[in-house]
Amino acid sequence: MSEPRETPRTILTVDDDPAVRATLVAWIEDAGHRPLEASSGLEGLELLASQSPDLVLLDLRMPVMDGLTFLEEKNARNDDTPVIVISGRSDMQDAIRAFRFGAWDYLTKPIESFDLLGHAVSAVLERRELARKVRQAEDRYANLVRNLPLVVFSLDERLELQFVNMACRSMLGFTPEEALAEPGWLPARIHPDERPVVTRLLQQALADCSVTFSRTCRMLHRSGRVVHGILKSIPQADCEPGVARPGIEGVILDITDRLMLEKYLVQKEKVKTLGAISAEVAHEIRNPLMSIGGYARRLQQKQPGLTEAAIILDEARRLEKLLDRIRDYLTPVKSHRMRINLADVVIRGLELLAPSLEANDVHPRVELDRDSALVEEDPDILAQIVIDLIRATQAALAPKGEMWLRCFAGERFLNLEVGGDQARPVEDVEKLFLPFDEGGESVGLASCYRMLRSMGGSLTFEQKDGKGLFTMSVPRAAQLNAPAQG
């Protein structure tokens, strides 16, 4: 008899001979396992489904349903329970067929050595346990790869995508299924200015398996916005230099937030410096501006047709407005929060801008859900943000283009989309909310961005297929009984 196992197993005996079943059941019990028995393949399948045994001892020659049919039905059910065939010496051809149907081992009747049976059972159970651990490890590895916070990909020799994990959805806006269905997906995601260089690196890595690369590059999100990433190949094991490889495995790390943080820190230092000198600069500039404006007005009074005086006066006014915008941006945001309905704020903003919109033949399409549009914020600040977003969208609107506003609630945030058909795309989306970056002309959107961040919200911009879309998000109000301010 074999030694009892530390972990008892359930073993099913399928044999039409009662004496054989009784002998095997007695041995199974002595070995410390739990026995099940069936007199036919059909009864064995029922116990296989209801009891989920760890091992089956199977005879081949049985009425009702023989052992081979049992194996075929078991395979059709995708059941991976291991089977040891125990049959007569005259059944060798059937035993060979049984191996083809997935039997794990074969013993002949009558069983002359139960030590041999015990060894076969132990070996099969150990193999099954090892296979289970291997599957678990593979599942854990596959799950890890699928859910890594960086894109993991595999390309064939034509640079066509063979595998990509779920991170491509959050980083680039595509599900793995969508990415796999699009020919040339990965090269198409590289920014056009950098695509030739990156494609050349990929081709060099294909031609020589010892070549690896790591390159920072711009990539294109599905929405059209730029994503900064590090594209890195995974070295191939057992590789001889100069030998081509059948494909490339690699990863893409999203570093957009890191770069934006670096820019934000630079901007913060600029704002800090400007804040320290803004009062003095404004004073020093505003005094001569007032003098220049005064002289220009006097010249206009003395010589009404003098064009130069009008130009000087207009430029002085423009510079004063610029100083006001800089001062407003540098002034800390002071808010007076109250419970309001964002839909009402949007409606008021549209009413204020109605003359300008109608003059330009712009008739926004509006979708507002008042029932879920409650927030607890400063109504004046929110109104200014909404008006600035509508103005920015109108300024970029194509002739006869459509504008739309849509308010909808998420689980934690209330969202307002302001979008329209663009006359031309924004060249550098990343600079849209940076007020003092080189080439910057306005601080309006930067102020909106800063104020929404101070509320715990956000402001984003996306463009695709000739359409631009601002999305502002603010935390939803707690579900209180107090009425919202209309």
C-alpha positions in Angstrom: 0.0 0.0 0.0 1.2 3.6 -0.7 1.8 6.0 2.1 -1.2 8.3 3.0 -1.0 11.7 1.3 -0.9 14.9 3.4 -3.8 16.3 1.4 -6.5 13.7 0.6 -7.7 13.6 -2.9 -11.0 12.5 -4.5 -10.5 9.6 -6.9 -13.2 8.3 -9.2 -13.2 4.7 -10.3 -15.1 4.0 -13.5 -15.4 0.2 -14.2 -18.4 -2.1 -14.9 -16.8 -5.0 -12.8 -18.0 -4.7 -9.2 -15.1 -6.8 -7.9 -12.5 -4.5 -9.6 -14.3 -1.4 -8.3 -14.4 -2.8 -4.7 -10.7 -3.6 -4.9 -9.8 -0.1 -6.2 -12.1 1.6 -3.7 -10.5 -0.3 -0.8 -7.0 0.7 -2.0 -8.1 4.4 -2.4 -9.4 4.4 1.2 -6.2 2.8 2.6 -4.2 5.4 0.7 -6.0 8.1 2.6 -8.1 9.4 -0.3 -11.8 9.8 -0.9 -13.3 7.2 -3.3 -16.1 7.6 -5.8 -17.3 4.8 -8.1 -19.3 4.5 -11.3 -20.3 1.4 -13.3 -20.4 3.0 -16.7 -18.9 5.9 -18.6 -22.3 7.7 -18.5 -22.5 7.5 -14.7 -18.8 8.5 -14.5 -19.5 11.7 -16.5 -22.3 12.6 -14.1 -20.0 12.2 -11.1 -17.3 14.1 -12.9 -19.6 17.1 -13.3 -21.2 17.0 -9.8 -18.2 15.9 -7.6 -15.1 17.3 -9.5 -12.7 14.5 -8.6 -9.0 15.0 -8.7 -8.3 11.8 -10.7 -10.2 9.2 -12.7 -9.3 5.5 -12.9 -10.9 4.3 -16.1 -11.8 1.0 -17.7 -12.2 1.0 -21.5 -14.5 -2.0 -22.0 -17.9 -1.1 -20.5 -21.6 -1.3 -21.5 -23.8 1.8 -21.8 -20.8 4.1 -22.5 -17.3 2.8 -22.9 -14.0 4.4 -21.8 -13.1 6.0 -25.1 -16.5 7.6 -25.5 -16.1 8.8 -21.9 -12.8 10.5 -22.8 -14.4 12.1 -25.9 -17.3 13.5 -23.9 -14.9 14.7 -21.2 -12.8 16.6 -23.8 -15.9 18.1 -25.3 -16.7 19.6 -21.9 -13.2 21.1 -21.7 -12.6 19.1 -18.5 -8.9 18.7 -17.6 -9.2 16.1 -14.9 -6.3 13.6 -15.3 -7.2 10.0 -16.3 -5.3 6.7 -15.7 -6.6 3.9 -18.0 -6.7 0.5 -16.3 -7.6 -2.1 -18.9 -6.8 -5.6 -20.2 -3.7 -6.5 -22.2 -5.9 -7.3 -25.2 -7.0 -3.6 -25.3 -3.6 -2.2 -26.4 -4.9 -0.5 -29.6 -7.7 1.1 -27.5 -5.2 2.2 -24.9 -3.2 3.9 -27.7 -6.3 5.7 -28.8 -7.0 6.6 -25.1 -3.6 8.3 -25.0 -4.5 10.3 -28.1 -7.7 11.3 -26.3 -5.7 12.7 -23.4 -5.2 9.8 -20.9 -2.2 10.5 -18.6 -1.1 6.9 -17.9 -2.0 3.3 -18.6 -2.0 0.2 -16.4 -3.0 -3.4 -17.3 -5.5 -5.7 -15.6 -5.2 -7.5 -13.3 -3.3 -5.2 -11.1 -0.4 -7.2 -9.9 1.3 -4.5 -7.8 -0.5 -1.9 -5.9 2.8 -0.2 -5.3 2.9 0.4 -9.1 -0.6 1.8 -8.9 0.3 4.0 -6.0 3.4 5.3 -7.9 1.3 6.0 -11.0 -1.4 7.8 -9.0 1.2 9.9 -7.1 3.0 10.8 -10.3 -0.2 11.9 -12.1 -1.4 13.9 -9.1 2.0 15.6 -8.8 1.9 16.4 -12.5 -1.5 17.9 -12.2 -0.5 20.0 -9.2 2.5 21.2 -11.2 0.4 22.0 -14.2 -2.0 23.9 -12.0 0.8 26.0 -10.5 2.2 26.7 -14.0 -1.3 27.8 -15.1 -1.6 30.0 -12.1 1.8 31.5 -12.7 0.9 32.1 -16.4 -2.4 33.7 -15.4 -0.7 35.9 -12.8 1.9 36.9 -15.4 -0.7 37.6 -18.1 -2.8 39.6 -15.6 0.3 41.5 -14.6 1.2 42.3 -18.2 -2.4 43.3 -19.0 -2.7 45.6 -16.1 0.8 47.2 -15.9 0.5 51.0 -15.9 2.7 51.1 -19.0 2.0 49.9 -22.5 3.4 46.5 -23.3 3.4 45.6 -27.0 4.6 43.0 -29.5 5.2 43.7 -33.2 5.9 41.2 -36.1 8.5 41.7 -38.8 6.1 44.0 -40.7 5.7 46.2 -37.6 2.1 45.1 -37.3 0.8 44.8 -33.7 0.5 41.3 -32.3 -0.2 42.1 -28.7 -0.9 45.2 -26.5 -2.1 45.4 -23.0 -4.9 47.4 -21.4 -2.7 50.4 -20.7 -3.0 51.5 -24.3 -6.6 52.6 -23.5 -5.7 55.0 -20.7 -2.5 56.3 -22.4 -3.6 56.5 -26.1 -7.4 56.0 -26.1 -7.6 52.6 -27.8 -8.8 49.3 -26.4 -6.5 46.4 -27.2 -9.1 45.1 -29.6 -9.3 48.4 -31.5 -5.5 48.7 -31.7 -5.0 45.1 -33.0 -7.7 45.7 -35.7 -5.9 48.8 -37.1 -3.1 48.2 -39.6 0.2 49.9 -38.7 -1.3 51.0 -35.3 2.0 51.7 -33.4 3.9 53.6 -36.1 0.7 55.7 -36.7 0.7 56.7 -33.0 4.1 58.3 -33.3 4.1 62.0 -33.9 4.7 62.7 -37.7 7.8 64.7 -36.9 9.4 61.8 -35.1 7.9 58.9 -37.0 10.7 58.4 -39.5 13.4 58.2 -36.8 11.4 55.8 -34.6 10.5 53.6 -37.6 14.1 53.4 -38.5 15.0 52.3 -34.9 12.3 49.6 -35.1 13.7 48.3 -38.4 17.2 48.3 -37.1 16.1 46.2 -34.1 14.4 43.8 -36.5 17.5 43.4 -38.6 19.8 42.7 -35.7 18.4 41.1 -32.5 21.3 42.5 -30.4 20.1 46.1 -31.1 18.1 47.7 -28.4 16.8 51.2 -28.1 15.2 53.6 -25.7 13.8 56.9 -27.0 11.7 59.7 -25.7 9.1 60.7 -28.3 5.8 62.3 -28.8 2.8 60.1 -29.4 -0.7 60.9 -30.6 -3.7 60.1 -28.4 -6.9 59.0 -30.2 -8.3 62.5 -29.5 -5.4 64.2 -31.2 -3.6 65.5 -28.1 0.1 64.9 -27.7 1.3 62.2 -25.2 5.0 62.1 -24.2 6.4 58.7 -23.8 9.6 56.6 -23.6 9.6 53.9 -26.2 11.9 51.0 -25.2 12.6 47.6 -26.7 13.0 44.5 -24.5 16.3 42.7 -25.1 16.0 39.3 -26.7 17.6 36.3 -24.8 20.2 34.0 -26.5 20.7 36.4 -29.3 23.7 36.4 -31.7 24.7 39.8 -33.1 23.7 40.3 -36.7 20.8 37.8 -36.7 17.4 39.1 -37.6 14.6 38.7 -35.1 11.0 37.7 -36.0 9.5 40.5 -34.1 9.9 43.2 -31.4 8.7 43.3 -27.8 8.7 46.6 -26.0 7.1 49.0 -23.5 6.0 52.6 -23.6 6.2 54.6 -20.4 3.9 57.7 -20.2 5.9 60.7 -19.0 3.4 63.4 -19.9 2.6 64.1 -16.3 6.2 64.3 -15.4 7.0 66.8 -18.1 3.9 68.8 -17.3 4.9 68.9 -13.6 8.4 70.2 -14.7 6.7 72.9 -16.7 4.3 73.7 -13.9 7.2 74.1 -11.5 8.9 76.4 -14.0 5.7 78.4 -14.4 5.3 78.5 -10.6 8.7 80.1 -10.2 7.8 82.6 -13.0 4.5 83.4 -11.3 6.3 83.8 -8.0 8.8 86.1 -9.4 6.2 88.1 -11.3 4.1 88.3 -8.2 6.9 89.9 -6.3 7.5 92.6 -8.9 4.1 93.0 -10.5 3.0 95.9 -8.3 6.1 97.9 -8.9 6.1 97.1 -12.6 2.4 98.0 -13.0 3.0 101.3 -11.1 6.1 102.2 -13.2 4.4 101.3 -16.5 0.9 102.6 -15.7 2.1 106.2 -14.9 3.8 106.8 -18.3 0.8 105.1 -20.0 -1.6 107.5 -18.4 0.6 110.4 -19.5 0.9 109.0 -23.1 -2.9 108.4 -23.2 -3.5 112.0 -21.9 -1.3 113.5 -24.5 -2.9 111.4 -27.2 -6.4 112.6 -26.2 -5.2 116.2 -26.2 -3.7 115.8 -29.7 -7.1 114.3 -30.9 -8.9 117.3 -29.5 -6.6 119.7 -31.2 -6.3 117.8 -34.4 -9.3 115.4 -34.7 -8.1 113.9 -38.0 -4.7 112.9 -36.7 -4.4 109.2 -37.3 -1.2 108.8 -35.2 -2.9 110.1 -32.1 -5.7 107.5 -32.4 -3.1 104.7 -32.8 -1.2 105.8 -29.8 -4.4 106.0 -27.7 -5.5 102.5 -28.8 -2.1 101.0 -28.0 -2.1 102.6 -24.6 -5.5 101.1 -23.8 -4.4 97.7 -25.0 -1.3 97.8 -22.7 -3.5 98.8 -19.8 -5.8 95.8 -20.4 -2.7 93.6 -20.6 -1.5 94.9 -17.2 -5.0 94.2 -15.8 -5.0 90.6 -17.1 -1.6 89.9 -15.6 -2.6 91.5 -12.3 -5.8 89.4 -12.2 -3.8 86.2 -12.9 -1.3 86.9 -10.1 -4.0 87.8 -7.6 -4.9 84.8 -5.3 -8.3 83.3 -6.0 -10.8 84.3 -3.4 -14.1 82.4 -3.6 -17.4 82.6 -1.8 -18.9 79.1 -2.2 -22.6 78.4 -2.3 -24.8 75.7 -3.6 -25.7 76.5 -7.2 -26.8 74.8 -10.4 -24.2 74.8 -13.1 -26.9 74.6 -15.8 -28.2 78.0 -14.6 -24.7 79.4 -14.8 -24.3 78.2 -18.4 -27.7 79.7 -19.4 -26.7 83.1 -17.9 -23.4 83.0 -19.7 -25.1 82.3 -23.0 -27.5 85.2 -22.4 -24.7 87.6 -21.7 -22.9 86.5 -24.9 -26.0 86.3 -27.0 -25.4 89.6 -28.9 -21.9 88.5 -29.9 -23.0 85.0 -30.8 -25.9 86.2 -32.9 -23.8 88.8 -34.6 -21.5 86.0 -35.8 -24.5 83.7 -36.7 -23.5 81.2 -34.0 -26.3 79.2 -32.5 -24.9 76.8 -29.8 -26.5 73.4 -29.4 -27.1 73.0 -25.6 -27.7 69.8 -23.6 -28.1 70.5 -19.9 -29.1 68.0 -17.1 -30.4 70.3 -14.4 -31.4 67.5 -12.1 -27.7 66.5 -11.5 -25.9 69.8 -12.1 -25.5 70.9 -8.5 -22.1 72.2 -7.3 -20.9 74.2 -4.3 -18.6 76.9 -5.8 -18.4 80.6 -6.3 -21.1 81.5 -8.9 -19.1 84.5 -10.2 -15.9 82.5 -10.7 -17.8 79.7 -12.5 -19.6 82.2 -14.7 -16.3 83.8 -15.7 -14.9 80.3 -16.5 -17.9 79.3 -18.6 -17.9 82.7 -20.5 -14.1 82.4 -21.2 -14.5 78.9 -22.6 -17.4 79.9 -24.8 -15.4 82.9 -26.0 -12.4 80.8 -26.7 -14.4 78.3 -28.7 -16.2 81.0 -30.6 -12.9 82.7 -31.5 -11.6 79.5 -33.0 -14.8 78.6 -34.7 -14.8 77.8 -38.4 -17.1 79.9 -40.7 -20.7 78.5 -40.3 -19.2 76.0 -37.8 -21.3 74.4 -35.1 -20.8 75.0 -31.3 -22.2 72.8 -28.6 -22.4 72.7 -24.8 -23.1 69.6 -22.9 -23.4 69.2 -19.1 -23.3 65.7 -17.6 -22.6 64.2 -14.2 -20.1 61.5 -13.3 -19.8 59.7 -10.0 -17.8 62.4 -8.3 -17.5 65.2 -10.8 -19.9 67.4 -12.8 -18.6 67.9 -16.4 -19.2 70.7 -18.9 -18.1 70.2 -22.5 -17.8 73.3 -24.7 -16.8 72.3 -28.3 -17.0 73.5 -31.9 -15.8 73.1 -35.4 -12.3 74.5 -35.6 -11.1 77.0 -38.3 -7.6 75.6 -37.7 -6.2 73.2 -35.2 -4.3 74.4 -32.1 -0.6 73.9 -32.9 0.6 73.3 -29.4 -2.1 72.1 -27.0 0.4 71.8 -24.2 0.9 75.6 -24.1 -2.8 76.4 -24.1 -3.0 76.7 -20.4 0.5 78.2 -19.7 0.1 82.0 -19.4 3.7 83.1 -19.6 5.2 80.5 -21.9 7.1 81.8 -24.9 4.7 82.7 -27.6 1.8 83.0 -25.1 -0.7 85.8 -25.9 -3.4 85.5 -23.2 -3.9 84.5 -19.6 -7.7 83.9 -19.9 -7.5 80.1 -20.3 -4.7 79.9 -17.9 -6.8 81.6 -15.3 -9.7 79.2 -15.9 -7.3 76.3 -15.5 -5.9 77.7 -12.3 -9.3 78.5 -10.8 -10.7 75.0 -11.6 -7.6 73.4 -10.1 -8.1 75.5 -6.9 -11.7 74.1 -6.8 -10.4 70.5 -7.0 -11.5 70.2 -10.6 -9.8 70.2 -13.9 -9.7 71.6 -17.4 -8.7 69.7 -20.6 -8.7 70.4 -24.3 -8.8 67.8 -27.1 -9.0 68.1 -30.8 -9.8 65.6 -33.5 -11.3 65.5 -37.0 -11.5 69.3 -37.1 -13.3 69.7 -33.8 -12.0 71.2 -30.6 -13.4 70.4 -27.2 -12.9 71.9 -23.7 -14.0 69.8 -20.8 -14.2 71.4 -17.4 -14.9 69.2 -14.3 -15.9 70.4 -10.8 -16.7 68.3 -7.7 -20.4 67.5 -7.4 -22.3 69.0 -4.5 -23.2 66.9 -1.5 -26.7 65.7 -1.6 -28.3 68.4 0.7 -31.8 69.4 1.2 -31.2 73.1 0.8 -32.4 74.5 -2.5 -29.8 75.6 -5.1 -29.4 79.3 -6.0 -31.1 79.8 -9.3 
